[in-house]
Amino acid sequence: KGGTAKVEVRFHSTARVKHFIQEVMLESVRVGLSHPLFVVSGSCQGIEFSLDSDHLPFGPVVIGSASSRKLIMSNLGDIGAHFRWDNEKFGPDFSISPVEGYLAPSMEAPFEVAFHPKSVNHDVRKDKLACNIWMVEKT
C-alpha cells in the first residue's frame, strides 16, 4: 500500500564540516529492498586561526636596544576575519606589528614581535597575550 510521510532533516554542527552529499535510502525490512528517496548536501563553515609558535625566545638583550622575532598567523578556516592584538598587554618591554588587520581564508599574516627591555631583569616574559578575532556579519 502506498502512502506519504513528512520528513524533516536538520543539520546542526558545532564544528567545521567539509561539503558533503549523502543519499537517503528507504529500506523495507519485509521485502529486503532499499530505494533512494532523496539527497541531502551541506557544509558548516567556520573560523580557525593558528600561530606557528606558542612561544618566542629572545635571549639576552641590552637595555636601550631591541631584538625582534617573526610570528606567522594562519587562517585555516573557510571565512575571512578581522584580528586585533591587545597591544597594551605587550608593554612596556614588548610590542607587535601590525596590531590589527584582516586575514582571508587560507592566507597568512606575518607579525614582528619586538623585545626592547626598559630595565634589567633576568626573566622578562608575557604569558597568554590575547588576539581578538571576529568576522563582520553580511547584511
Contacts in CASP RR format, 6 or more apart in sequence:
PFRMAT RR
TARGET T0000
AUTHOR 0000-0000-0000
METHOD contacts of the structure
MODEL  1
KGGTAKVEVRFHSTARVKHFIQEVMLESVRVGLSHPLFVVSGSCQGIEFS
LDSDHLPFGPVVIGSASSRKLIMSNLGDIGAHFRWDNEKFGPDFSISPVE
GYLAPSMEAPFEVAFHPKSVNHDVRKDKLACNIWMVEKT
7 37 0 8 1.000
7 38 0 8 1.000
9 24 0 8 1.000
9 40 0 8 1.000
11 40 0 8 1.000
11 42 0 8 1.000
11 44 0 8 1.000
13 44 0 8 1.000
15 44 0 8 1.000
16 44 0 8 1.000
16 45 0 8 1.000
16 46 0 8 1.000
16 48 0 8 1.000
16 77 0 8 1.000
16 78 0 8 1.000
17 42 0 8 1.000
17 43 0 8 1.000
17 44 0 8 1.000
18 43 0 8 1.000
19 41 0 8 1.000
19 42 0 8 1.000
19 43 0 8 1.000
20 41 0 8 1.000
20 42 0 8 1.000
20 43 0 8 1.000
21 39 0 8 1.000
21 40 0 8 1.000
21 41 0 8 1.000
21 42 0 8 1.000
22 39 0 8 1.000
22 40 0 8 1.000
22 41 0 8 1.000
23 36 0 8 1.000
23 38 0 8 1.000
23 39 0 8 1.000
24 36 0 8 1.000
24 37 0 8 1.000
24 38 0 8 1.000
24 39 0 8 1.000
24 40 0 8 1.000
25 34 0 8 1.000
25 35 0 8 1.000
25 36 0 8 1.000
25 37 0 8 1.000
26 34 0 8 1.000
26 35 0 8 1.000
26 36 0 8 1.000
26 37 0 8 1.000
27 33 0 8 1.000
27 34 0 8 1.000
27 35 0 8 1.000
28 34 0 8 1.000
28 35 0 8 1.000
45 77 0 8 1.000
45 78 0 8 1.000
45 79 0 8 1.000
46 77 0 8 1.000
46 78 0 8 1.000
46 79 0 8 1.000
47 75 0 8 1.000
47 77 0 8 1.000
47 78 0 8 1.000
47 79 0 8 1.000
47 80 0 8 1.000
47 81 0 8 1.000
47 133 0 8 1.000
47 135 0 8 1.000
48 75 0 8 1.000
48 76 0 8 1.000
48 77 0 8 1.000
49 73 0 8 1.000
49 74 0 8 1.000
49 75 0 8 1.000
49 76 0 8 1.000
49 77 0 8 1.000
49 81 0 8 1.000
49 83 0 8 1.000
49 103 0 8 1.000
49 131 0 8 1.000
49 133 0 8 1.000
50 73 0 8 1.000
50 74 0 8 1.000
50 76 0 8 1.000
51 71 0 8 1.000
51 72 0 8 1.000
51 73 0 8 1.000
51 74 0 8 1.000
52 71 0 8 1.000
52 72 0 8 1.000
52 73 0 8 1.000
52 74 0 8 1.000
53 71 0 8 1.000
56 69 0 8 1.000
56 71 0 8 1.000
56 113 0 8 1.000
58 67 0 8 1.000
58 69 0 8 1.000
58 115 0 8 1.000
59 67 0 8 1.000
61 67 0 8 1.000
61 115 0 8 1.000
61 116 0 8 1.000
61 117 0 8 1.000
62 117 0 8 1.000
63 117 0 8 1.000
63 118 0 8 1.000
63 119 0 8 1.000
63 120 0 8 1.000
64 116 0 8 1.000
64 117 0 8 1.000
64 118 0 8 1.000
65 116 0 8 1.000
66 114 0 8 1.000
66 115 0 8 1.000
66 116 0 8 1.000
67 114 0 8 1.000
67 115 0 8 1.000
68 112 0 8 1.000
68 113 0 8 1.000
68 114 0 8 1.000
68 115 0 8 1.000
69 112 0 8 1.000
69 113 0 8 1.000
69 115 0 8 1.000
70 110 0 8 1.000
70 111 0 8 1.000
70 112 0 8 1.000
70 113 0 8 1.000
71 96 0 8 1.000
71 110 0 8 1.000
71 111 0 8 1.000
71 112 0 8 1.000
71 113 0 8 1.000
72 108 0 8 1.000
72 109 0 8 1.000
72 110 0 8 1.000
72 111 0 8 1.000
73 83 0 8 1.000
73 103 0 8 1.000
73 108 0 8 1.000
73 109 0 8 1.000
73 111 0 8 1.000
73 131 0 8 1.000
74 107 0 8 1.000
74 108 0 8 1.000
75 81 0 8 1.000
75 103 0 8 1.000
75 104 0 8 1.000
75 105 0 8 1.000
75 106 0 8 1.000
75 107 0 8 1.000
75 108 0 8 1.000
76 106 0 8 1.000
77 105 0 8 1.000
77 106 0 8 1.000
78 105 0 8 1.000
79 105 0 8 1.000
79 135 0 8 1.000
80 102 0 8 1.000
80 103 0 8 1.000
80 104 0 8 1.000
80 105 0 8 1.000
80 135 0 8 1.000
81 102 0 8 1.000
81 103 0 8 1.000
81 133 0 8 1.000
81 134 0 8 1.000
81 135 0 8 1.000
82 100 0 8 1.000
82 101 0 8 1.000
82 102 0 8 1.000
82 103 0 8 1.000
82 133 0 8 1.000
82 134 0 8 1.000
82 135 0 8 1.000
82 136 0 8 1.000
83 100 0 8 1.000
83 101 0 8 1.000
83 102 0 8 1.000
83 103 0 8 1.000
83 109 0 8 1.000
83 131 0 8 1.000
83 132 0 8 1.000
83 133 0 8 1.000
84 99 0 8 1.000
84 100 0 8 1.000
84 101 0 8 1.000
84 131 0 8 1.000
84 132 0 8 1.000
85 96 0 8 1.000
85 99 0 8 1.000
85 100 0 8 1.000
85 129 0 8 1.000
85 130 0 8 1.000
85 131 0 8 1.000
85 132 0 8 1.000
86 129 0 8 1.000
86 130 0 8 1.000
86 131 0 8 1.000
86 132 0 8 1.000
87 95 0 8 1.000
87 96 0 8 1.000
87 99 0 8 1.000
89 126 0 8 1.000
89 129 0 8 1.000
89 130 0 8 1.000
90 96 0 8 1.000
90 126 0 8 1.000
90 129 0 8 1.000
91 126 0 8 1.000
92 118 0 8 1.000
93 115 0 8 1.000
93 116 0 8 1.000
93 117 0 8 1.000
93 118 0 8 1.000
93 124 0 8 1.000
93 126 0 8 1.000
94 113 0 8 1.000
94 114 0 8 1.000
94 115 0 8 1.000
94 116 0 8 1.000
94 126 0 8 1.000
95 113 0 8 1.000
95 114 0 8 1.000
95 116 0 8 1.000
96 111 0 8 1.000
96 112 0 8 1.000
96 113 0 8 1.000
96 114 0 8 1.000
97 111 0 8 1.000
97 112 0 8 1.000
97 114 0 8 1.000
98 109 0 8 1.000
98 111 0 8 1.000
101 109 0 8 1.000
103 109 0 8 1.000
115 124 0 8 1.000
117 124 0 8 1.000
END
